[in-house]
Amino acid sequence: MNIKLHNPPRTFTVGFDIKRTMQDCGRIELDDDEQVTFTTPGGAEYDVAKKSWGFYATPSLNGRLVNFGLRAVVVKNRIGRYFVLLVEKGKEPLFETYVHEEQLVIVCWLDTEKALHTIENTFYE
């Protein structure tokens, strides 16, 4: 693993109507079969694992991710771009405010067996 910190962080503006400043704090280069874990003060965890073919972008959606205190959701923004977001359990009201402010559309939550089976049955019958 190779870590390059940006000191000071690179800053840039995001958002449409409500502008927010983001800070790009650095880069982590992983070798095959290496993993990093991101944590929140509330105890949620998020793993990214590098494989020879690419990345596991999240832990299992209906297993470890949920157990780590995060809920996956697919959203679409106002210009038709789709994102997978991870919402910390208990922070759903903050997320709903963000969805409203950014005029996002929640396509589907990916943290229940029912939702995942519906997706599976829609595309892999």
C-alpha positions as CSV (number, residue, x, y, z in Angstrom):
1,M,0.0,0.0,0.0
2,N,1.2,3.5,-0.9
3,I,-0.3,6.6,0.8
4,K,0.1,10.1,-0.5
5,L,-1.4,12.8,1.8
6,H,-2.3,16.2,0.3
7,N,-1.0,18.8,2.8
8,P,-2.8,21.1,2.6
9,P,-5.8,19.3,1.1
10,R,-7.0,20.3,-2.3
11,T,-10.3,22.0,-2.1
12,F,-13.1,22.2,-4.6
13,T,-16.8,23.2,-4.8
14,V,-19.6,20.7,-5.4
15,G,-23.4,21.0,-5.7
16,F,-25.9,22.7,-7.8
17,D,-28.0,25.2,-5.8
18,I,-26.3,24.7,-2.5
19,K,-22.5,24.8,-2.9
20,R,-20.3,22.8,-0.5
21,T,-16.6,22.7,-0.3
22,M,-14.9,19.3,-0.4
23,Q,-11.4,18.5,0.7
24,D,-9.3,16.0,-1.3
25,C,-7.0,14.7,1.5
26,G,-4.9,12.2,-0.3
27,R,-4.6,9.0,-2.3
28,I,-4.2,5.4,-1.3
29,E,-2.7,2.9,-3.9
30,L,-3.5,-0.7,-3.0
31,D,-1.8,-3.8,-4.4
32,D,-3.9,-6.8,-5.3
33,D,-5.6,-8.4,-2.2
34,E,-5.1,-5.4,0.0
35,Q,-7.9,-3.7,1.9
36,V,-8.4,-0.4,3.7
37,T,-11.2,0.4,6.2
38,F,-12.8,3.8,6.6
39,T,-14.5,4.5,9.9
40,T,-16.8,7.1,11.4
41,P,-16.9,8.6,14.9
42,G,-20.2,6.7,15.3
43,G,-18.6,3.4,14.7
44,A,-19.6,2.6,11.1
45,E,-17.0,0.9,8.9
46,Y,-16.6,0.8,5.2
47,D,-14.0,-1.6,3.5
48,V,-12.6,-1.2,0.0
49,A,-10.6,-4.3,-1.3
50,K,-8.3,-4.4,-4.3
51,K,-8.3,-7.5,-6.5
52,S,-6.3,-8.2,-9.7
53,W,-9.5,-7.4,-11.8
54,G,-10.5,-4.2,-9.9
55,F,-12.2,-3.5,-6.6
56,Y,-14.8,-4.7,-4.2
57,A,-16.4,-1.3,-3.8
58,T,-18.3,-2.2,-0.7
59,P,-18.6,-5.1,1.8
60,S,-21.6,-7.4,1.1
61,L,-24.6,-5.2,0.8
62,N,-26.9,-7.4,2.9
63,G,-24.2,-8.6,5.4
64,R,-21.1,-6.9,6.5
65,L,-22.1,-3.4,5.3
66,V,-25.3,-3.5,7.3
67,N,-23.5,-5.0,10.3
68,F,-20.9,-2.1,10.0
69,G,-23.8,0.4,10.4
70,L,-24.2,1.5,6.8
71,R,-27.1,1.3,4.3
72,A,-26.4,1.3,0.5
73,V,-28.8,3.3,-1.7
74,V,-28.8,4.1,-5.5
75,V,-29.7,7.7,-6.3
76,K,-30.0,9.7,-9.5
77,N,-29.1,13.4,-9.7
78,R,-30.9,16.1,-11.7
79,I,-28.6,15.6,-14.8
80,G,-29.2,11.8,-14.9
81,R,-26.1,10.5,-13.2
82,Y,-26.4,7.6,-10.9
83,F,-24.5,7.1,-7.6
84,V,-24.3,4.4,-4.9
85,L,-24.3,6.2,-1.6
86,L,-23.7,4.8,1.9
87,V,-25.9,6.2,4.7
88,E,-24.9,5.8,8.3
89,K,-27.7,4.2,10.3
90,G,-29.4,6.8,12.4
91,K,-28.4,9.6,10.0
92,E,-31.3,9.0,7.6
93,P,-32.9,12.4,8.4
94,L,-29.7,14.2,7.4
95,F,-29.6,12.1,4.2
96,E,-33.2,13.0,3.5
97,T,-32.4,16.7,3.8
98,Y,-29.4,16.2,1.4
99,V,-31.7,14.3,-1.1
100,H,-34.1,17.3,-1.0
101,E,-31.4,20.0,-1.2
102,E,-29.7,18.3,-4.2
103,Q,-32.9,17.2,-5.8
104,L,-31.9,13.6,-5.9
105,V,-34.2,10.7,-6.7
106,I,-33.8,7.6,-4.6
107,V,-33.9,4.7,-7.1
108,C,-33.7,1.9,-4.5
109,W,-32.2,1.0,-1.2
110,L,-29.8,-2.0,-1.4
111,D,-29.8,-3.1,2.2
112,T,-32.7,-5.5,2.4
113,E,-33.1,-9.1,1.1
114,K,-36.4,-8.1,-0.5
115,A,-34.8,-5.3,-2.6
116,L,-31.8,-7.4,-3.6
117,H,-34.0,-10.4,-4.6
118,T,-36.2,-8.0,-6.6
119,I,-33.2,-6.8,-8.5
120,E,-31.9,-10.3,-9.0
121,N,-35.3,-11.6,-10.2
122,T,-35.6,-8.6,-12.6
123,F,-32.3,-9.2,-14.3
124,Y,-31.5,-12.8,-13.8
125,E,-34.7,-14.8,-14.3
